[in-house]
Amino acid sequence: MVGFNKKMMESRKKYEGEEHPVDKIGYKLRAYHLADLHMIKHARVIGIYSRIEFVPWEKLPEQFIIKPQRGCSTKGVMPLVKRWDKVYLDILRNKLLSIEEIIDFYTEGLSPTAVEKHSRELWIEELLINPLPCDWKVHTFNGQIGIIEQFKRDEKTKYHKYWTREWINIPNICSKIFTYEINNDLPSPLHPGEILETAIELSKAIAHPYVRIDLYDIPKGVYLGELTPHPGRTCVYLPFWEDLLGAMWGRAEEELQ
């Protein structure tokens, strides 16, 4: 049996240097277009810019998020809330920043030697809720749900928690943890059924053996965050889960052939 991590490594090698089929229809802003086609909610896009120096700060609302058009995780992502004239609070990092400091921080990620590298191009969208909601990262296999990761970030610690598709907490799923501390006391979702329905619909629409579908669950409902075929690893799964997810990947490949 081929485990999940080996399937992921095979996929990365197969598509190295190429645009992944999932990215062709669902990378960053493309994912919002896909969501619109399926009447799935996402944050409202306020503006799209070729570089951060062109952002018209005086025309922006009191709170919003900056997102690079290319980049992974939270690299270049800045959820900002205006505190006073030309000064904003980055609520992801809990830092007060002037407009000049925001521009400097973003442009740091454009250097070839930058640790947190991202694109020059960006867009700005509405901030759905403050404080930041949990991310719900649903691992899907052609319409089937394997596991669900819940992420909660603040300026000090990043937490995560694992769930089955029946919303049963999996307290022990990792043999090794990399960067995120497990916190099994994180709260249950507000709209568990809508999370599952949204992930299944998008997974079937994409029709690829594996894709992780990232969602936000807020009082207004479930909103699409992003789609990714090759997410970074937060831990090494225990053999049972490694084999189970690998088998689901294999079955999805057979179904799609």
FIPAVEX-674338 format. One record per residue (C-alpha): x, y, z. Coordinates in steps of 0.05 Angstrom, whole numbers, plus 5000, padded with zeros to 4 digits. Layout:
REM FIPAVEX-674338
<r xx="X" yy="Y" zz="Z"/>
...
END
This chain:
REM FIPAVEX-674338
<r xx="5000" yy="5000" zz="5000"/>
<r xx="5026" yy="5069" zz="4981"/>
<r xx="5019" yy="5119" zz="5039"/>
<r xx="4996" yy="5191" zz="5035"/>
<r xx="5065" yy="5222" zz="5040"/>
<r xx="5092" yy="5179" zz="4984"/>
<r xx="5033" yy="5197" zz="4940"/>
<r xx="5046" yy="5271" zz="4955"/>
<r xx="5120" yy="5264" zz="4937"/>
<r xx="5102" yy="5228" zz="4872"/>
<r xx="5053" yy="5284" zz="4855"/>
<r xx="5104" yy="5338" zz="4869"/>
<r xx="5154" yy="5304" zz="4825"/>
<r xx="5104" yy="5291" zz="4769"/>
<r xx="5083" yy="5365" zz="4765"/>
<r xx="5151" yy="5396" zz="4780"/>
<r xx="5161" yy="5456" zz="4735"/>
<r xx="5090" yy="5452" zz="4709"/>
<r xx="5025" yy="5485" zz="4729"/>
<r xx="4985" yy="5435" zz="4769"/>
<r xx="4915" yy="5417" zz="4741"/>
<r xx="4884" yy="5442" zz="4806"/>
<r xx="4921" yy="5508" zz="4801"/>
<r xx="4897" yy="5518" zz="4729"/>
<r xx="4826" yy="5526" zz="4754"/>
<r xx="4834" yy="5543" zz="4828"/>
<r xx="4898" yy="5580" zz="4844"/>
<r xx="4887" yy="5642" zz="4887"/>
<r xx="4837" yy="5688" zz="4852"/>
<r xx="4818" yy="5632" zz="4803"/>
<r xx="4789" yy="5595" zz="4863"/>
<r xx="4740" yy="5653" zz="4874"/>
<r xx="4717" yy="5647" zz="4802"/>
<r xx="4705" yy="5573" zz="4813"/>
<r xx="4667" yy="5589" zz="4877"/>
<r xx="4623" yy="5638" zz="4839"/>
<r xx="4605" yy="5585" zz="4788"/>
<r xx="4581" yy="5540" zz="4845"/>
<r xx="4548" yy="5596" zz="4886"/>
<r xx="4598" yy="5587" zz="4943"/>
<r xx="4614" yy="5647" zz="4986"/>
<r xx="4682" yy="5681" zz="4988"/>
<r xx="4709" yy="5747" zz="5012"/>
<r xx="4693" yy="5807" zz="4968"/>
<r xx="4753" yy="5830" zz="4927"/>
<r xx="4764" yy="5905" zz="4936"/>
<r xx="4820" yy="5915" zz="4886"/>
<r xx="4875" yy="5881" zz="4846"/>
<r xx="4943" yy="5914" zz="4840"/>
<r xx="5008" yy="5901" zz="4803"/>
<r xx="5049" yy="5927" zz="4862"/>
<r xx="5036" yy="5951" zz="4932"/>
<r xx="5060" yy="6021" zz="4917"/>
<r xx="4998" yy="6030" zz="4874"/>
<r xx="4948" yy="6016" zz="4929"/>
<r xx="4901" yy="6077" zz="4941"/>
<r xx="4902" yy="6074" zz="5017"/>
<r xx="4854" yy="6132" zz="5025"/>
<r xx="4799" yy="6095" zz="4987"/>
<r xx="4803" yy="6031" zz="5028"/>
<r xx="4754" yy="6012" zz="5083"/>
<r xx="4773" yy="6012" zz="5157"/>
<r xx="4794" yy="5938" zz="5154"/>
<r xx="4816" yy="5892" zz="5098"/>
<r xx="4867" yy="5838" zz="5079"/>
<r xx="4926" yy="5844" zz="5033"/>
<r xx="4941" yy="5779" zz="4995"/>
<r xx="4996" yy="5764" zz="4944"/>
<r xx="4973" yy="5733" zz="4879"/>
<r xx="5027" yy="5680" zz="4886"/>
<r xx="5055" yy="5653" zz="4951"/>
<r xx="5040" yy="5600" zz="5003"/>
<r xx="5014" yy="5599" zz="5075"/>
<r xx="5012" yy="5669" zz="5106"/>
<r xx="5071" yy="5696" zz="5067"/>
<r xx="5055" yy="5768" zz="5048"/>
<r xx="4984" yy="5762" zz="5078"/>
<r xx="4967" yy="5821" zz="5122"/>
<r xx="4899" yy="5829" zz="5155"/>
<r xx="4896" yy="5903" zz="5174"/>
<r xx="4851" yy="5944" zz="5218"/>
<r xx="4857" yy="6020" zz="5218"/>
<r xx="4876" yy="6048" zz="5286"/>
<r xx="4886" yy="6121" zz="5267"/>
<r xx="4908" yy="6162" zz="5206"/>
<r xx="4957" yy="6121" zz="5164"/>
<r xx="4969" yy="6071" zz="5221"/>
<r xx="4941" yy="6000" zz="5219"/>
<r xx="4942" yy="5939" zz="5266"/>
<r xx="4965" yy="5875" zz="5232"/>
<r xx="4920" yy="5828" zz="5272"/>
<r xx="4958" yy="5766" zz="5248"/>
<r xx="5023" yy="5790" zz="5278"/>
<r xx="4995" yy="5839" zz="5330"/>
<r xx="5037" yy="5897" zz="5305"/>
<r xx="5021" yy="5970" zz="5293"/>
<r xx="5047" yy="5991" zz="5225"/>
<r xx="5049" yy="6055" zz="5185"/>
<r xx="5033" yy="6053" zz="5111"/>
<r xx="5108" yy="6059" zz="5097"/>
<r xx="5122" yy="6000" zz="5143"/>
<r xx="5068" yy="5958" zz="5110"/>
<r xx="5099" yy="5972" zz="5042"/>
<r xx="5168" yy="5955" zz="5068"/>
<r xx="5144" yy="5890" zz="5100"/>
<r xx="5110" yy="5868" zz="5036"/>
<r xx="5169" yy="5885" zz="4992"/>
<r xx="5216" yy="5846" zz="5037"/>
<r xx="5183" yy="5783" zz="5009"/>
<r xx="5201" yy="5801" zz="4938"/>
<r xx="5276" yy="5791" zz="4948"/>
<r xx="5305" yy="5726" zz="4917"/>
<r xx="5337" yy="5713" zz="4985"/>
<r xx="5274" yy="5726" zz="5026"/>
<r xx="5253" yy="5671" zz="5075"/>
<r xx="5179" yy="5689" zz="5065"/>
<r xx="5177" yy="5698" zz="4989"/>
<r xx="5115" yy="5718" zz="4950"/>
<r xx="5094" yy="5755" zz="4887"/>
<r xx="5097" yy="5829" zz="4873"/>
<r xx="5024" yy="5827" zz="4848"/>
<r xx="4970" yy="5828" zz="4901"/>
<r xx="4897" yy="5838" zz="4915"/>
<r xx="4859" yy="5868" zz="4973"/>
<r xx="4795" yy="5837" zz="4999"/>
<r xx="4746" yy="5849" zz="5056"/>
<r xx="4764" yy="5825" zz="5126"/>
<r xx="4709" yy="5775" zz="5141"/>
<r xx="4713" yy="5779" zz="5216"/>
<r xx="4758" yy="5805" zz="5272"/>
<r xx="4788" yy="5769" zz="5310"/>
<r xx="4811" yy="5721" zz="5255"/>
<r xx="4769" yy="5658" zz="5249"/>
<r xx="4795" yy="5587" zz="5249"/>
<r xx="4816" yy="5557" zz="5183"/>
<r xx="4783" yy="5491" zz="5165"/>
<r xx="4829" yy="5452" zz="5118"/>
<r xx="4791" yy="5394" zz="5087"/>
<r xx="4832" yy="5339" zz="5054"/>
<r xx="4789" yy="5313" zz="4997"/>
<r xx="4796" yy="5256" zz="4948"/>
<r xx="4749" yy="5265" zz="4888"/>
<r xx="4689" yy="5283" zz="4931"/>
<r xx="4708" yy="5240" zz="4991"/>
<r xx="4733" yy="5272" zz="5056"/>
<r xx="4793" yy="5241" zz="5090"/>
<r xx="4809" yy="5286" zz="5150"/>
<r xx="4795" yy="5358" zz="5170"/>
<r xx="4849" yy="5402" zz="5201"/>
<r xx="4828" yy="5461" zz="5243"/>
<r xx="4879" yy="5518" zz="5248"/>
<r xx="4879" yy="5576" zz="5297"/>
<r xx="4933" yy="5629" zz="5290"/>
<r xx="4953" yy="5687" zz="5335"/>
<r xx="5016" yy="5728" zz="5342"/>
<r xx="5049" yy="5678" zz="5389"/>
<r xx="5027" yy="5607" zz="5373"/>
<r xx="4996" yy="5568" zz="5317"/>
<r xx="4949" yy="5513" zz="5339"/>
<r xx="4915" yy="5457" zz="5302"/>
<r xx="4866" yy="5401" zz="5315"/>
<r xx="4844" yy="5342" zz="5274"/>
<r xx="4774" yy="5316" zz="5260"/>
<r xx="4742" yy="5258" zz="5222"/>
<r xx="4688" yy="5272" zz="5170"/>
<r xx="4638" yy="5252" zz="5224"/>
<r xx="4666" yy="5309" zz="5267"/>
<r xx="4699" yy="5264" zz="5317"/>
<r xx="4763" yy="5294" zz="5346"/>
<r xx="4826" yy="5254" zz="5329"/>
<r xx="4870" yy="5269" zz="5390"/>
<r xx="4929" yy="5228" zz="5367"/>
<r xx="4943" yy="5228" zz="5292"/>
<r xx="5016" yy="5252" zz="5287"/>
<r xx="5080" yy="5213" zz="5300"/>
<r xx="5120" yy="5278" zz="5292"/>
<r xx="5098" yy="5351" zz="5294"/>
<r xx="5135" yy="5405" zz="5256"/>
<r xx="5112" yy="5476" zz="5269"/>
<r xx="5040" yy="5474" zz="5296"/>
<r xx="5022" yy="5456" zz="5367"/>
<r xx="4962" yy="5410" zz="5374"/>
<r xx="4907" yy="5438" zz="5417"/>
<r xx="4847" yy="5391" zz="5424"/>
<r xx="4808" yy="5444" zz="5462"/>
<r xx="4796" yy="5486" zz="5399"/>
<r xx="4721" yy="5497" zz="5389"/>
<r xx="4675" yy="5458" zz="5344"/>
<r xx="4653" yy="5489" zz="5277"/>
<r xx="4592" yy="5534" zz="5273"/>
<r xx="4567" yy="5503" zz="5209"/>
<r xx="4594" yy="5431" zz="5205"/>
<r xx="4546" yy="5409" zz="5151"/>
<r xx="4561" yy="5468" zz="5106"/>
<r xx="4636" yy="5456" zz="5113"/>
<r xx="4627" yy="5385" zz="5089"/>
<r xx="4579" yy="5402" zz="5033"/>
<r xx="4623" yy="5459" zz="5007"/>
<r xx="4686" yy="5416" zz="5008"/>
<r xx="4651" yy="5358" zz="4973"/>
<r xx="4621" yy="5402" zz="4919"/>
<r xx="4687" yy="5436" zz="4903"/>
<r xx="4725" yy="5371" zz="4905"/>
<r xx="4678" yy="5339" zz="4854"/>
<r xx="4680" yy="5401" zz="4810"/>
<r xx="4756" yy="5399" zz="4809"/>
<r xx="4757" yy="5324" zz="4792"/>
<r xx="4828" yy="5311" zz="4815"/>
<r xx="4850" yy="5254" zz="4861"/>
<r xx="4871" yy="5300" zz="4917"/>
<r xx="4861" yy="5373" zz="4937"/>
<r xx="4860" yy="5408" zz="5004"/>
<r xx="4803" yy="5457" zz="5008"/>
<r xx="4812" yy="5513" zz="5058"/>
<r xx="4749" yy="5545" zz="5087"/>
<r xx="4730" yy="5598" zz="5138"/>
<r xx="4670" yy="5585" zz="5184"/>
<r xx="4640" yy="5650" zz="5211"/>
<r xx="4570" yy="5668" zz="5236"/>
<r xx="4549" yy="5688" zz="5165"/>
<r xx="4566" yy="5618" zz="5139"/>
<r xx="4624" yy="5582" zz="5106"/>
<r xx="4671" yy="5620" zz="5059"/>
<r xx="4724" yy="5593" zz="5012"/>
<r xx="4796" yy="5610" zz="5029"/>
<r xx="4838" yy="5573" zz="4978"/>
<r xx="4851" yy="5508" zz="4942"/>
<r xx="4918" yy="5473" zz="4943"/>
<r xx="4942" yy="5407" zz="4913"/>
<r xx="5009" yy="5406" zz="4949"/>
<r xx="5001" yy="5435" zz="5020"/>
<r xx="5059" yy="5440" zz="5067"/>
<r xx="5065" yy="5386" zz="5120"/>
<r xx="5049" yy="5404" zz="5192"/>
<r xx="5063" yy="5334" zz="5218"/>
<r xx="5080" yy="5262" zz="5201"/>
<r xx="5017" yy="5220" zz="5206"/>
<r xx="5015" yy="5155" zz="5246"/>
<r xx="5017" yy="5093" zz="5201"/>
<r xx="4942" yy="5080" zz="5205"/>
<r xx="4925" yy="5150" zz="5179"/>
<r xx="4983" yy="5150" zz="5130"/>
<r xx="4956" yy="5086" zz="5099"/>
<r xx="4883" yy="5106" zz="5101"/>
<r xx="4894" yy="5172" zz="5065"/>
<r xx="4941" yy="5140" zz="5016"/>
<r xx="4888" yy="5088" zz="5000"/>
<r xx="4836" yy="5142" zz="4990"/>
<r xx="4883" yy="5177" zz="4941"/>
<r xx="4893" yy="5113" zz="4903"/>
<r xx="4818" yy="5099" zz="4898"/>
<r xx="4806" yy="5170" zz="4873"/>
<r xx="4857" yy="5159" zz="4819"/>
<r xx="4822" yy="5096" zz="4796"/>
<r xx="4754" yy="5130" zz="4796"/>
<r xx="4780" yy="5186" zz="4752"/>
<r xx="4816" yy="5143" zz="4701"/>
END
